[in-house]
């Protein structure tokens, strides 16, 4: 590991410090069947200067260990929606189609619900009536209510008195008595005429007149008797109704004059709760006949049309249009032991150069997958994208921060060397002789391409030496170049 970092660092250093060597090209001029050797030497003033060793200081700061990989932007949520109860009901409305954007709570589809809606209205009305009665019991009687009821009692008593008045009945009875007297007189006259007729003292005509007079008197009496009985019945019924009204008014007066006892109030409260539960159950039954969006999202699929029975899954949706997306990435089996839920990450994409998005590891799959002979594990990360710039399918560069060592000793990675299989650094053996240096082993901690944590072997402020790269061969020592055909 140290050698790889070192080689990379050396390459960078050489690019910065090495000046471009100038070579004189050797041109072979081929004329006819022979060749001429051309020998050129570099002028002394063009000799490449030697690159000096570089000195660095041991510093104190933060060093992070990171895991770099790549992934893709994905919807963080997807759901399959179905009716919880269908029965024989058919689809009455389908309000969305694939591609539609929906809001949380939006009704996406409905089954036929006409009957349950009527039941809900009835249950709601009953609940309001029960609540009103409970409120009256809890607030108790009011002075104005008591006075109003006393007035109602007086009116009811007057109605009883009026019903008991007998003027009409007395007149009917008087007419009946007079008619009865006339009937008795007509009957006596008839009997006298009949005696005389039987004796031959009166004619048949006179006998018929007496008989007709008796029939008329009987008819008049029967009519007046029926009228009397009818008036008597009406009078009794009116008196009974008036007395019932009076007793009811008196009972209501006593009721509002005395506050309701605790048992009545408790019973009223129980009734309100019962009706509220019944209404809630009806509403739940209605909810079973509709599908609503659980959150803002996009419709992916709809399986069913109005007038048909829905097919499961009826509606499929996700949140791919939101700013609450996730990143799916794969990590190797060597890195799986380093990654855990909750680690922070820095995310970037070529679509937004120079811009990064903070993220966090949310899930690491315990199950491996093999692709082209490589064993990998799925890792999912949340991403903070409040402006909604990221879109599903974008390729993201993922850098998971495995750990941060704060306020530790570190050196640039270019200072790291390896001798005899040990990692170490070079110290100046003699400050008066910069070329003299000694190798000292060190214990490494976290490292990045730019810096390496040193856990032991150095102290803050130590001066280290980075040896200069070996120069290329001196062209003057190469002699002449010959060539020919």
HUCORNOR-V813216 format. One record per residue. RES is the residue in one letter. D_FIRST is the distance of its C-alpha to the first C-alpha in Angstrom with 1 decimal. Layout:
((RES D_FIRST) (RES D_FIRST))
This chain:
((X 0.0) (X 3.8) (X 5.5) (X 5.3) (X 6.4) (X 8.6) (X 10.1) (X 11.0) (X 12.4) (X 14.3) (X 15.8) (X 17.1) (X 18.5) (X 20.2) (X 21.8) (X 23.2) (X 24.5) (X 25.3) (X 28.9) (X 30.0) (X 31.3) (X 34.9) (X 36.0) (X 39.5) (X 39.9) (X 41.7) (X 44.4) (X 46.2) (X 49.6) (X 51.1) (X 54.8) (X 56.9) (X 55.8) (X 54.1) (X 51.3) (X 51.0) (X 48.0) (X 47.0) (X 45.2) (X 44.0) (X 42.3) (X 40.4) (X 42.5) (X 41.4) (X 41.3) (X 38.5) (X 36.1) (X 32.5) (X 32.0) (X 29.2) (X 26.3) (X 26.1) (X 23.2) (X 22.3) (X 22.6) (X 21.0) (X 22.1) (X 20.4) (X 21.6) (X 22.3) (X 21.9) (X 20.3) (X 16.7) (X 16.3) (X 13.8) (X 14.7) (X 14.9) (X 16.1) (X 18.5) (X 22.1) (X 25.5) (X 29.2) (X 32.0) (X 34.4) (X 37.6) (X 36.9) (X 40.3) (X 42.5) (X 45.7) (X 48.6) (X 52.0) (X 55.2) (X 58.6) (X 58.9) (X 62.5) (X 64.2) (X 67.3) (X 69.7) (X 68.7) (X 67.8) (X 65.6) (X 67.7) (X 65.1) (X 61.7) (X 60.6) (X 57.2) (X 55.7) (X 52.2) (X 50.4) (X 52.5) (X 50.8) (X 52.3) (X 52.4) (X 52.0) (X 55.4) (X 56.7) (X 59.1) (X 57.7) (X 60.5) (X 63.7) (X 65.8) (X 69.6) (X 70.2) (X 73.8) (X 75.1) (X 72.5) (X 72.9) (X 76.6) (X 75.8) (X 73.4) (X 76.1) (X 78.6) (X 76.3) (X 75.5) (X 79.2) (X 80.0) (X 77.2) (X 78.6) (X 82.1) (X 80.9) (X 79.0) (X 82.1) (X 84.2) (X 81.7) (X 81.7) (X 85.5) (X 85.5) (X 83.0) (X 84.6) (X 88.1) (X 91.5) (X 92.4) (X 95.9) (X 96.5) (X 95.6) (X 98.1) (X 100.8) (X 100.2) (X 100.5) (X 103.7) (X 105.1) (X 104.1) (X 106.0) (X 109.2) (X 109.0) (X 108.6) (X 111.7) (X 113.7) (X 112.8) (X 114.2) (X 117.4) (X 117.8) (X 117.3) (X 119.9) (X 122.5) (X 125.4) (X 127.3) (X 126.5) (X 126.9) (X 130.3) (X 131.5) (X 130.6) (X 132.2) (X 135.4) (X 135.5) (X 135.1) (X 138.0) (X 140.3) (X 139.5) (X 140.2) (X 143.6) (X 144.4) (X 143.3) (X 145.6) (X 148.5) (X 147.9) (X 147.8) (X 151.1) (X 152.7) (X 151.5) (X 153.0) (X 156.3) (X 156.5) (X 155.7) (X 158.6) (X 161.0) (X 159.7) (X 160.2) (X 163.8) (X 164.3) (X 164.7) (X 161.8) (X 160.7) (X 157.5) (X 156.3) (X 156.6) (X 154.8) (X 151.9) (X 151.6) (X 151.3) (X 148.6) (X 146.6) (X 146.8) (X 145.5) (X 142.5) (X 141.6) (X 141.8) (X 139.6) (X 137.0) (X 137.0) (X 136.5) (X 133.7) (X 131.9) (X 132.2) (X 131.2) (X 128.0) (X 127.3) (X 127.9) (X 125.5) (X 122.8) (X 123.1) (X 123.0) (X 119.8) (X 118.1) (X 119.2) (X 117.8) (X 114.5) (X 114.3) (X 115.0) (X 112.4) (X 109.7) (X 110.7) (X 110.5) (X 107.1) (X 105.9) (X 107.4) (X 105.7) (X 102.4) (X 102.7) (X 103.6) (X 100.6) (X 98.2) (X 99.8) (X 99.3) (X 95.7) (X 94.7) (X 96.7) (X 94.7) (X 90.8) (X 89.0) (X 88.1) (X 84.5) (X 84.9) (X 85.8) (X 82.8) (X 80.5) (X 81.9) (X 81.4) (X 77.8) (X 77.1) (X 78.7) (X 76.5) (X 73.3) (X 74.5) (X 75.2) (X 71.9) (X 70.1) (X 72.2) (X 71.3) (X 67.6) (X 67.8) (X 69.5) (X 66.8) (X 64.2) (X 66.2) (X 66.1) (X 62.3) (X 62.0) (X 63.8) (X 61.4) (X 57.7) (X 56.0) (X 52.6) (X 50.3) (X 48.4) (X 48.2) (X 46.9) (X 47.6) (X 49.7) (X 48.1) (X 50.9) (X 54.6) (X 56.4) (X 60.1) (X 63.1) (X 66.1) (X 68.7) (X 66.3) (X 64.4) (X 60.7) (X 58.0) (X 55.0) (X 52.5) (X 54.9) (X 52.6) (X 48.8) (X 47.2) (X 43.9) (X 42.8) (X 41.0) (X 43.1) (X 42.1) (X 39.4) (X 38.2) (X 35.8) (X 32.5) (X 29.3) (X 28.4) (X 24.7) (X 22.8) (X 19.6) (X 17.8) (X 18.4) (X 14.9) (X 15.5) (X 19.2) (X 18.7) (X 17.3) (X 20.1) (X 23.6) (X 26.9) (X 27.5) (X 24.0) (X 24.5) (X 23.3) (X 23.7) (X 25.3) (X 26.2) (X 27.9) (X 28.9) (X 32.4) (X 32.2) (X 30.0) (X 28.8) (X 30.0) (X 28.0) (X 29.4) (X 28.5) (X 28.0) (X 27.5) (X 26.4) (X 29.7) (X 29.0) (X 26.4) (X 28.1) (X 28.1) (X 29.0) (X 26.5) (X 27.5) (X 26.5) (X 26.6) (X 26.2) (X 24.5) (X 21.9) (X 22.3) (X 22.3) (X 23.9) (X 26.1) (X 25.4) (X 28.2) (X 28.2) (X 31.1) (X 31.3) (X 33.5) (X 35.6) (X 39.0) (X 40.2) (X 39.6) (X 37.6) (X 35.4) (X 37.0) (X 36.3) (X 34.3) (X 32.2) (X 28.6) (X 26.4) (X 22.9) (X 21.7) (X 19.2) (X 19.5) (X 19.0) (X 17.6) (X 18.4) (X 19.3) (X 19.2) (X 22.2) (X 23.3) (X 20.3) (X 19.1) (X 16.4) (X 15.7) (X 14.8) (X 11.2) (X 12.8) (X 13.7) (X 10.5) (X 10.6) (X 9.9) (X 13.0) (X 14.1) (X 10.9) (X 11.0) (X 9.4) (X 12.4) (X 14.7) (X 17.9) (X 21.3) (X 24.5) (X 26.4) (X 29.7) (X 30.3) (X 33.2) (X 31.0) (X 28.0) (X 26.8) (X 26.5) (X 23.1) (X 21.6) (X 18.1) (X 17.6) (X 15.0) (X 14.0) (X 13.2) (X 10.7) (X 12.2) (X 11.9) (X 10.0) (X 11.1) (X 11.0) (X 13.7) (X 13.3) (X 11.4) (X 13.6) (X 14.5) (X 16.4) (X 17.9) (X 18.6) (X 19.9) (X 22.8) (X 23.8) (X 25.2) (X 23.5) (X 23.3) (X 20.2) (X 20.1) (X 18.0) (X 19.2) (X 20.9) (X 20.0) (X 22.3) (X 25.4) (X 26.7) (X 29.7) (X 33.1) (X 35.3) (X 38.3) (X 37.1) (X 36.9) (X 40.8) (X 42.7) (X 41.8) (X 44.4) (X 45.0) (X 47.8) (X 49.1))
